[in-house]
Amino acid sequence: MKLLSKLASTVAVGTIAFAAAAGAYAADFAGKTVEWVIPFSESGGSAKWANFYGPLLSEALPGKPTVVVKFMPGAGSTKGANFFQKQKAGDGTLIFGSSGSTQFPYLLGDPRVRYEYKDWEVVLASGTGGVAYLPPDLAAKFDGGANALKDVNFIYGSQGATRLDLVPLLAWKMLGLKVEPVFGIKGRGDGRLMFERGEANIDYQTSSSYLKGVVPLVKEGKAVPMMSWGALDASGNIVRDPTFPDMPTFKEVCEKTDGCEASGESWDAWKAFFIAGFPAQKMVFLPGGTDKDIVDTFSAAFEAIKARDDFAEISGKRLGKYPQMTGAEAAGALSAATSVPDSAKAFVVNWLKEDYGVELN
């Protein structure tokens, strides 16, 4: 698959580049504060991701600056992204963290988008996964397929149909589930709170939020995992998520559900947006035009974080077992995350109009 080869072919180049860069920082951030803008609320997966990396970045940057995470929710993350787009090339004291919910409006031509990924300098790309879960009474009806759940009226707290929630909403439609989304929540953590309060009876969280916020509910018997979205193998096939190897994927559930097909137009569209939204689900950017020395310094700092002896252990517990990409790998991931086939886009645009009255043209 062209998408995967684009990611894989950059590995050797990125490794060589950072071996040279890691030993010679050109910028010094002593006494400075780096503001990390996250365009979501403090309750979601992006917050957990940034709060995990923030202290590590502070240690890794020369001069050990203070790294402060600033939350700027609004308009499904386009408010924060539009703000960042207006920032001029800076001194490295402002960085931005995007998510699939920032990528999807860009991909779909949302009229609120005033930002251009090609203008920004990517220094980290983080993969992730996602898990859908149910309350115990409904989970008792789930037998690996969704046939017995088709008569249930589901309520789901959603940030919006053009955000990363597009992936679960389309998956549930393909399974034939009757899911009514309540649009307008500021972050996926707010969706989890709706589930906890009994205001929603189906939910999904990205892996970091699932590990921190939902696993305790599972242990308490208040939630039961239904499926993960899965992961991609080297050939571009959907396989089990390495963080949740005992959990069936959406593809497996689809194949056991009447009327759901893991091939054809709807499957191709779902998979295209899954790829755009999860293998490089979160990215860190500097403003466009930032001096190369500063970009290289941030890239080398993230590479140094990845090289820590304890990184696999601490990141696995907080973020899950997913690629953390820098340098040329991150650039390849950015390219993959900000492009989908025209056929997939056309399918999704038509589905959004028919099911939710969303007009994007």
VOVO-716399 format. One record per residue (C-alpha): y, x, z; residue number from 1. Coordinates in Angstrom, 3 decimals, m for minus. Example, Ala and Ser with C-alpha at 12.3 -4.5 7.8 and 13.67 -1.06 7.14 Angstrom:
residues 2
+----------+----------+----------+-----+
:        v :        u :        w : pos :
+----------+----------+----------+-----+
:   m4.500 :   12.300 :    7.800 :   1 :
:   m1.060 :   13.670 :    7.140 :   2 :
+----------+----------+----------+-----+
***
This chain:
residues 361
+----------+----------+----------+-----+
:        v :        u :        w : pos :
+----------+----------+----------+-----+
:    0.000 :    0.000 :    0.000 :   1 :
:    3.389 :    1.367 :   m1.017 :   2 :
:    4.911 :    0.385 :    2.337 :   3 :
:    2.376 :    2.336 :    4.363 :   4 :
:    2.354 :    5.363 :    2.106 :   5 :
:    6.125 :    5.488 :    2.473 :   6 :
:    5.654 :    5.801 :    6.235 :   7 :
:    2.704 :    8.178 :    6.122 :   8 :
:    4.153 :   10.584 :    3.575 :   9 :
:    7.066 :   11.460 :    5.839 :  10 :
:    5.052 :   12.709 :    8.812 :  11 :
:    4.739 :   16.354 :    7.783 :  12 :
:    8.374 :   16.579 :    6.697 :  13 :
:    9.590 :   15.085 :    9.981 :  14 :
:    7.454 :   17.427 :   12.067 :  15 :
:    8.750 :   20.531 :   10.297 :  16 :
:   12.368 :   19.379 :   10.503 :  17 :
:   12.263 :   18.760 :   14.217 :  18 :
:   10.475 :   21.976 :   15.021 :  19 :
:   13.585 :   23.689 :   13.713 :  20 :
:   16.099 :   21.271 :   15.215 :  21 :
:   14.704 :   21.011 :   18.724 :  22 :
:   15.761 :   24.482 :   19.755 :  23 :
:   19.392 :   24.365 :   18.707 :  24 :
:   21.601 :   21.482 :   19.796 :  25 :
:   25.001 :   21.418 :   18.132 :  26 :
:   26.636 :   18.820 :   20.375 :  27 :
:   27.298 :   18.807 :   24.105 :  28 :
:   27.657 :   15.534 :   26.025 :  29 :
:   28.422 :   16.948 :   29.474 :  30 :
:   30.578 :   14.552 :   31.470 :  31 :
:   30.352 :   11.831 :   28.812 :  32 :
:   28.924 :    8.304 :   28.827 :  33 :
:   26.788 :    7.072 :   25.948 :  34 :
:   27.051 :    3.297 :   25.531 :  35 :
:   23.918 :    1.739 :   24.052 :  36 :
:   24.659 :   m1.708 :   22.598 :  37 :
:   21.764 :   m4.181 :   22.619 :  38 :
:   22.558 :   m7.457 :   20.778 :  39 :
:   20.406 :   m9.603 :   23.074 :  40 :
:   20.306 :  m10.734 :   26.689 :  41 :
:   19.027 :   m8.519 :   29.480 :  42 :
:   15.787 :  m10.528 :   29.810 :  43 :
:   13.996 :   m9.672 :   26.565 :  44 :
:   11.895 :   m6.939 :   25.025 :  45 :
:   14.870 :   m5.017 :   23.622 :  46 :
:   16.294 :   m4.728 :   27.125 :  47 :
:   13.013 :   m3.350 :   28.446 :  48 :
:   12.791 :   m0.911 :   25.544 :  49 :
:   16.363 :    0.374 :   26.012 :  50 :
:   16.025 :    0.537 :   29.799 :  51 :
:   12.851 :    2.590 :   29.355 :  52 :
:   14.440 :    5.054 :   26.955 :  53 :
:   17.894 :    5.216 :   28.560 :  54 :
:   17.123 :    7.585 :   31.473 :  55 :
:   14.888 :    9.717 :   29.256 :  56 :
:   17.636 :   10.045 :   26.661 :  57 :
:   20.088 :   11.046 :   29.369 :  58 :
:   17.778 :   13.883 :   30.388 :  59 :
:   17.073 :   14.993 :   26.818 :  60 :
:   20.619 :   15.113 :   25.419 :  61 :
:   22.509 :   18.366 :   26.001 :  62 :
:   24.855 :   17.983 :   28.946 :  63 :
:   22.802 :   15.109 :   30.384 :  64 :
:   25.337 :   12.312 :   29.797 :  65 :
:   25.137 :    8.948 :   31.508 :  66 :
:   23.450 :    6.397 :   29.225 :  67 :
:   24.591 :    2.821 :   29.856 :  68 :
:   22.908 :   m0.160 :   28.211 :  69 :
:   25.413 :   m2.858 :   27.243 :  70 :
:   24.148 :   m6.324 :   26.302 :  71 :
:   25.998 :   m8.230 :   23.587 :  72 :
:   24.016 :  m11.405 :   22.801 :  73 :
:   25.186 :  m14.019 :   20.355 :  74 :
:   24.367 :  m15.589 :   16.975 :  75 :
:   20.785 :  m14.336 :   17.153 :  76 :
:   21.912 :  m10.697 :   17.441 :  77 :
:   24.273 :  m10.783 :   14.450 :  78 :
:   27.285 :  m10.728 :   16.793 :  79 :
:   26.350 :   m7.317 :   18.178 :  80 :
:   25.291 :   m5.955 :   14.798 :  81 :
:   28.552 :   m7.076 :   13.187 :  82 :
:   30.433 :   m5.381 :   16.020 :  83 :
:   28.553 :   m2.143 :   15.431 :  84 :
:   29.197 :   m2.276 :   11.685 :  85 :
:   32.952 :   m2.105 :   12.364 :  86 :
:   32.660 :    1.113 :   14.380 :  87 :
:   33.796 :    4.247 :   12.651 :  88 :
:   31.964 :    7.557 :   12.677 :  89 :
:   32.090 :    8.569 :   16.302 :  90 :
:   31.316 :   11.345 :   18.719 :  91 :
:   27.873 :   10.089 :   19.716 :  92 :
:   29.068 :    8.029 :   22.663 :  93 :
:   28.127 :    4.705 :   20.997 :  94 :
:   24.646 :    3.866 :   19.730 :  95 :
:   23.065 :    0.586 :   18.665 :  96 :
:   19.585 :   m0.851 :   19.178 :  97 :
:   18.361 :   m3.292 :   16.564 :  98 :
:   15.287 :   m5.528 :   16.553 :  99 :
:   13.290 :   m7.555 :   14.080 : 100 :
:   15.592 :  m10.428 :   14.999 : 101 :
:   18.439 :   m8.334 :   13.566 : 102 :
:   16.420 :   m7.329 :   10.505 : 103 :
:   15.307 :  m10.835 :    9.474 : 104 :
:   18.791 :  m12.373 :    9.004 : 105 :
:   19.626 :   m9.303 :    6.901 : 106 :
:   16.483 :   m9.743 :    4.812 : 107 :
:   17.052 :  m13.468 :    4.322 : 108 :
:   20.713 :  m13.239 :    3.373 : 109 :
:   22.003 :  m15.093 :    6.435 : 110 :
:   25.725 :  m15.768 :    5.772 : 111 :
:   26.614 :  m14.565 :    9.278 : 112 :
:   25.438 :  m11.046 :    8.467 : 113 :
:   28.326 :   m8.622 :    8.038 : 114 :
:   26.295 :   m5.466 :    8.569 : 115 :
:   24.521 :   m3.068 :    6.251 : 116 :
:   21.607 :   m0.971 :    7.503 : 117 :
:   22.149 :    1.579 :    4.739 : 118 :
:   25.496 :    2.473 :    6.328 : 119 :
:   23.924 :    3.502 :    9.643 : 120 :
:   22.162 :    6.684 :   10.821 : 121 :
:   18.700 :    5.983 :   12.258 : 122 :
:   17.437 :    8.344 :   14.982 : 123 :
:   14.457 :    6.422 :   16.407 : 124 :
:   12.112 :    3.688 :   15.190 : 125 :
:    9.690 :    2.047 :   17.618 : 126 :
:    6.697 :   m0.021 :   16.635 : 127 :
:    5.467 :   m2.894 :   18.753 : 128 :
:    3.203 :   m5.931 :   18.749 : 129 :
:    3.330 :   m9.484 :   19.972 : 130 :
:    1.145 :  m11.886 :   21.956 : 131 :
:    1.044 :  m15.690 :   21.914 : 132 :
:   m0.126 :  m17.426 :   25.069 : 133 :
:   m0.802 :  m20.875 :   26.506 : 134 :
:   m0.962 :  m22.647 :   29.879 : 135 :
:   m4.498 :  m22.787 :   31.328 : 136 :
:   m5.137 :  m26.464 :   30.535 : 137 :
:   m4.425 :  m25.995 :   26.832 : 138 :
:   m6.130 :  m22.612 :   26.703 : 139 :
:   m9.328 :  m24.405 :   27.765 : 140 :
:   m9.254 :  m26.124 :   24.351 : 141 :
:   m8.980 :  m22.850 :   22.482 : 142 :
:  m12.326 :  m21.461 :   21.327 : 143 :
:  m11.138 :  m18.692 :   19.026 : 144 :
:   m9.910 :  m21.261 :   16.524 : 145 :
:   m7.065 :  m23.762 :   16.843 : 146 :
:   m8.804 :  m26.953 :   15.672 : 147 :
:   m8.877 :  m28.573 :   19.118 : 148 :
:   m5.157 :  m27.871 :   19.616 : 149 :
:   m3.929 :  m29.744 :   16.549 : 150 :
:   m3.359 :  m32.984 :   18.475 : 151 :
:   m1.164 :  m31.286 :   21.105 : 152 :
:    2.615 :  m31.674 :   21.005 : 153 :
:    3.884 :  m28.170 :   21.689 : 154 :
:    7.376 :  m27.171 :   22.842 : 155 :
:    8.585 :  m23.626 :   22.183 : 156 :
:   11.806 :  m21.929 :   23.296 : 157 :
:   13.192 :  m20.114 :   20.247 : 158 :
:   16.094 :  m17.853 :   19.375 : 159 :
:   16.146 :  m19.313 :   15.879 : 160 :
:   13.958 :  m19.738 :   12.824 : 161 :
:   15.575 :  m16.835 :   10.964 : 162 :
:   14.988 :  m14.401 :   13.828 : 163 :
:   11.789 :  m12.615 :   14.816 : 164 :
:   10.554 :  m16.052 :   15.926 : 165 :
:    9.911 :  m16.650 :   12.233 : 166 :
:    6.574 :  m14.838 :   12.660 : 167 :
:    5.114 :  m17.135 :   15.371 : 168 :
:    6.642 :  m20.296 :   13.886 : 169 :
:    5.053 :  m19.667 :   10.496 : 170 :
:    1.765 :  m18.647 :   12.125 : 171 :
:    1.608 :  m21.872 :   14.106 : 172 :
:    2.414 :  m23.918 :   11.008 : 173 :
:   m0.396 :  m22.204 :    9.121 : 174 :
:   m2.753 :  m23.103 :   11.992 : 175 :
:   m1.695 :  m26.745 :   11.700 : 176 :
:   m0.153 :  m26.891 :   15.184 : 177 :
:    2.621 :  m29.348 :   15.987 : 178 :
:    5.214 :  m27.050 :   17.514 : 179 :
:    8.739 :  m28.296 :   18.182 : 180 :
:   11.104 :  m25.358 :   18.696 : 181 :
:   14.050 :  m25.647 :   21.058 : 182 :
:   16.532 :  m23.377 :   19.323 : 183 :
:   19.377 :  m21.462 :   20.905 : 184 :
:   17.875 :  m19.308 :   23.645 : 185 :
:   19.540 :  m15.892 :   23.908 : 186 :
:   16.414 :  m13.761 :   24.300 : 187 :
:   12.648 :  m13.996 :   24.385 : 188 :
:   12.765 :  m13.585 :   28.152 : 189 :
:   14.510 :  m16.959 :   28.301 : 190 :
:   11.581 :  m18.433 :   26.370 : 191 :
:    9.203 :  m17.020 :   28.959 : 192 :
:   11.257 :  m18.616 :   31.730 : 193 :
:   11.027 :  m21.981 :   29.952 : 194 :
:    7.250 :  m21.546 :   29.908 : 195 :
:    7.180 :  m20.652 :   33.604 : 196 :
:    9.238 :  m23.738 :   34.457 : 197 :
:    6.964 :  m26.005 :   32.437 : 198 :
:    9.677 :  m26.749 :   29.870 : 199 :
:    7.598 :  m25.120 :   27.107 : 200 :
:    3.836 :  m25.076 :   26.651 : 201 :
:    3.460 :  m22.305 :   24.097 : 202 :
:    5.215 :  m18.956 :   23.926 : 203 :
:    5.030 :  m15.459 :   22.525 : 204 :
:    6.488 :  m12.159 :   23.697 : 205 :
:    6.726 :   m8.716 :   22.148 : 206 :
:    4.379 :   m6.246 :   23.794 : 207 :
:    6.824 :   m4.694 :   26.274 : 208 :
:    7.867 :   m8.112 :   27.575 : 209 :
:    4.280 :   m9.333 :   27.639 : 210 :
:    3.152 :   m6.322 :   29.664 : 211 :
:    5.938 :   m6.665 :   32.208 : 212 :
:    6.634 :  m10.399 :   32.322 : 213 :
:    3.473 :  m12.230 :   31.235 : 214 :
:    0.576 :  m10.089 :   32.456 : 215 :
:    1.537 :  m11.015 :   36.072 : 216 :
:    1.365 :  m14.699 :   35.045 : 217 :
:   m2.069 :  m14.103 :   33.523 : 218 :
:   m3.255 :  m12.469 :   36.741 : 219 :
:   m1.937 :  m15.451 :   38.710 : 220 :
:   m3.779 :  m17.885 :   36.431 : 221 :
:   m0.563 :  m19.393 :   35.050 : 222 :
:   m0.913 :  m18.150 :   31.471 : 223 :
:   m3.783 :  m17.309 :   29.125 : 224 :
:   m3.424 :  m15.115 :   26.033 : 225 :
:   m4.237 :  m16.872 :   22.756 : 226 :
:   m3.900 :  m14.077 :   20.184 : 227 :
:   m1.933 :  m11.022 :   19.169 : 228 :
:   m0.274 :  m10.656 :   15.779 : 229 :
:   m2.400 :   m7.572 :   15.266 : 230 :
:   m1.555 :   m4.162 :   13.843 : 231 :
:   m1.845 :   m2.405 :   10.496 : 232 :
:   m4.492 :    0.158 :    9.667 : 233 :
:   m3.958 :    2.981 :    7.178 : 234 :
:   m4.969 :    0.715 :    4.292 : 235 :
:   m2.541 :   m2.040 :    5.236 : 236 :
:   m5.144 :   m4.374 :    6.735 : 237 :
:   m4.488 :   m6.465 :    9.840 : 238 :
:   m6.614 :   m5.095 :   12.677 : 239 :
:   m6.639 :   m5.557 :   16.429 : 240 :
:   m3.592 :   m4.387 :   18.331 : 241 :
:   m4.394 :   m1.061 :   20.056 : 242 :
:   m2.600 :   m2.243 :   23.181 : 243 :
:   m4.715 :   m5.420 :   23.313 : 244 :
:   m8.039 :   m4.460 :   21.704 : 245 :
:   m9.953 :   m7.294 :   23.387 : 246 :
:   m7.608 :   m9.967 :   22.056 : 247 :
:   m8.206 :  m11.711 :   18.696 : 248 :
:   m5.558 :  m11.334 :   16.023 : 249 :
:   m3.785 :  m14.180 :   14.265 : 250 :
:   m5.893 :  m13.362 :   11.203 : 251 :
:   m9.106 :  m13.881 :   13.199 : 252 :
:   m7.838 :  m17.174 :   14.638 : 253 :
:   m6.706 :  m18.318 :   11.198 : 254 :
:  m10.137 :  m17.642 :    9.737 : 255 :
:  m11.713 :  m19.843 :   12.434 : 256 :
:   m9.237 :  m22.719 :   11.972 : 257 :
:   m9.705 :  m25.450 :    9.370 : 258 :
:   m7.029 :  m25.379 :    6.669 : 259 :
:   m5.700 :  m21.919 :    7.549 : 260 :
:   m6.280 :  m19.228 :    4.955 : 261 :
:   m5.779 :  m15.490 :    5.418 : 262 :
:   m4.874 :  m15.131 :    1.756 : 263 :
:   m2.541 :  m16.759 :   m0.718 : 264 :
:    1.180 :  m17.475 :   m0.733 : 265 :
:    1.743 :  m18.406 :    2.912 : 266 :
:   m0.405 :  m15.530 :    4.194 : 267 :
:    1.361 :  m13.026 :    1.954 : 268 :
:    4.747 :  m14.239 :    3.216 : 269 :
:    3.660 :  m14.130 :    6.866 : 270 :
:    2.225 :  m10.648 :    6.496 : 271 :
:    5.316 :   m9.340 :    4.689 : 272 :
:    7.604 :  m10.471 :    7.504 : 273 :
:    5.165 :   m9.281 :   10.161 : 274 :
:    5.306 :   m5.819 :    8.560 : 275 :
:    9.102 :   m5.947 :    8.380 : 276 :
:    9.376 :   m7.115 :   11.976 : 277 :
:    6.791 :   m5.233 :   14.037 : 278 :
:    5.591 :   m1.773 :   12.838 : 279 :
:    9.254 :   m0.673 :   13.072 : 280 :
:   10.482 :   m3.461 :   15.290 : 281 :
:   13.201 :   m1.647 :   17.203 : 282 :
:   15.485 :    1.133 :   15.996 : 283 :
:   18.317 :    3.264 :   17.364 : 284 :
:   21.358 :    3.950 :   15.176 : 285 :
:   24.557 :    5.949 :   15.192 : 286 :
:   27.540 :    4.637 :   13.192 : 287 :
:   27.589 :    5.471 :    9.509 : 288 :
:   29.292 :    8.750 :    8.649 : 289 :
:   28.615 :   10.320 :   12.052 : 290 :
:   28.614 :   14.117 :   11.825 : 291 :
:   25.178 :   15.470 :   10.907 : 292 :
:   25.153 :   17.788 :   13.938 : 293 :
:   25.422 :   14.780 :   16.237 : 294 :
:   22.761 :   12.825 :   14.335 : 295 :
:   20.432 :   15.837 :   14.500 : 296 :
:   21.111 :   16.221 :   18.218 : 297 :
:   20.061 :   12.623 :   18.930 : 298 :
:   17.026 :   12.915 :   16.680 : 299 :
:   15.943 :   16.103 :   18.411 : 300 :
:   16.484 :   14.498 :   21.825 : 301 :
:   14.183 :   11.606 :   20.962 : 302 :
:   11.681 :   14.096 :   19.555 : 303 :
:   11.834 :   15.994 :   22.860 : 304 :
:   11.169 :   12.745 :   24.729 : 305 :
:    8.083 :   12.124 :   22.595 : 306 :
:    6.892 :   15.687 :   23.326 : 307 :
:    6.904 :   15.184 :   27.114 : 308 :
:    3.494 :   15.708 :   28.694 : 309 :
:    3.700 :   12.323 :   30.386 : 310 :
:    5.151 :   10.356 :   27.461 : 311 :
:    1.923 :    8.767 :   26.227 : 312 :
:    1.133 :    7.542 :   29.730 : 313 :
:    4.552 :    6.175 :   30.666 : 314 :
:    5.305 :    4.664 :   27.261 : 315 :
:    1.878 :    3.061 :   27.044 : 316 :
:    2.459 :    1.241 :   30.318 : 317 :
:    5.973 :    0.073 :   29.442 : 318 :
:    5.999 :   m0.297 :   25.652 : 319 :
:    2.361 :   m0.379 :   24.602 : 320 :
:    0.449 :    1.982 :   22.320 : 321 :
:    2.610 :    2.097 :   19.196 : 322 :
:    4.251 :    4.728 :   16.974 : 323 :
:    7.585 :    6.136 :   18.120 : 324 :
:    9.157 :    7.668 :   15.002 : 325 :
:   11.984 :   10.155 :   14.509 : 326 :
:   13.484 :   12.054 :   11.594 : 327 :
:   11.991 :   11.375 :    8.175 : 328 :
:    9.387 :    9.068 :    9.726 : 329 :
:   12.156 :    6.900 :   11.184 : 330 :
:   13.948 :    6.836 :    7.830 : 331 :
:   10.753 :    5.688 :    6.129 : 332 :
:   10.212 :    3.032 :    8.783 : 333 :
:   13.778 :    1.782 :    8.310 : 334 :
:   13.190 :    1.428 :    4.582 : 335 :
:    9.974 :   m0.516 :    5.186 : 336 :
:   11.594 :   m2.767 :    7.781 : 337 :
:   14.543 :   m3.747 :    5.602 : 338 :
:   12.723 :   m4.791 :    2.442 : 339 :
:   10.269 :   m7.604 :    1.626 : 340 :
:    8.924 :   m8.801 :   m1.733 : 341 :
:   11.090 :  m11.388 :   m3.480 : 342 :
:    8.152 :  m13.800 :   m3.498 : 343 :
:    7.841 :  m13.626 :    0.301 : 344 :
:   11.563 :  m14.153 :    0.755 : 345 :
:   11.540 :  m17.148 :   m1.619 : 346 :
:    8.609 :  m18.721 :    0.233 : 347 :
:   10.264 :  m18.312 :    3.629 : 348 :
:   13.669 :  m19.536 :    2.432 : 349 :
:   12.044 :  m22.692 :    1.033 : 350 :
:    9.962 :  m23.235 :    4.194 : 351 :
:   13.005 :  m22.853 :    6.445 : 352 :
:   14.881 :  m25.430 :    4.377 : 353 :
:   12.021 :  m27.937 :    4.310 : 354 :
:   10.955 :  m27.652 :    7.955 : 355 :
:   14.203 :  m26.854 :    9.757 : 356 :
:   17.013 :  m27.733 :    7.354 : 357 :
:   18.167 :  m24.113 :    7.323 : 358 :
:   20.237 :  m23.368 :    4.206 : 359 :
:   20.571 :  m19.677 :    3.395 : 360 :
:   21.749 :  m19.808 :   m0.217 : 361 :
+----------+----------+----------+-----+
***
